[in-house]
Amino acid sequence: MRIALCQMTASTEPKENLAAVQEHVRRAAREGAGLAVLPEASMVRFGVPLGPVAEPLDGPWAEGVRAVARETGVTVVVGMFTPAPEGRVANTLLATGPGVEESYDKIHLYDAFGFRESDTVAAGSRVVTIDVEGVRVGLATCYDLRFPELFRAHADAGATVSVLPASWGAGPGKSAQWDLLVRARALDATVWLAAVDQAAPAPQADPEAPTKAPTGVGRSALVGPDGTVRAQLGGAPDVLVAEVDAEETARVRRAVAVLDNRRL
């Protein structure tokens, strides 16, 4: 399966961001991808009120994503915000494409490094996988990366690939943590991990300089089930298309049977 890691910088305008998502998916299709993964918060970046822009999964923003998935025949996973009870929103991944219609609400909310996502966002509770071209794919979002049990749950559900749209917060050591954690989670669960971050919000942005909201540092990566980085982007917007071999997951699991050897 060919996966496109579509690294973009979202603005505060959902319509503008939808057009960017559609163009990235079309580029992914031209490069032969069957699955296109875009960042968390592709609908609108963090740092602005999310309630006024949140839309249901049958709203116009999501329908625009479905339209480009139908047009290209590519399965798309992309971050948006949907209404939730008590005036909050859900941090939602929409997954849509040939034979796929699913969503995942971020389970682990980013109450860290001085940011409190839970003040405005309701946590999800459901582990979600989808099937793309005969490959089972688990869905996770950004701060979920710090919780290995979710990726092991993907593997227990039959996934050989996990995807992680993100809008990673900049700050001292944060890029290094991203690089470490994407490799660790792939190795923990012996899955391929396609981690797709928002691009750095400005050219030459310093990933060591903290920002008021998590707006991305780039460095999207495809990591193999043995924890090795197979391909990676820098800080700028770009599309990276790479091959995923689901059979390699089986080979690694035979060699390093951490899932079978668990005692807790």
Summary of the structure (lengths in Angstrom):
residues: 264
radius of gyration: 16.8
end to end distance: 32.8
largest distance: 50.0
contacts: 960
relative contact order: 0.16
helix: 29%
strand: 28%
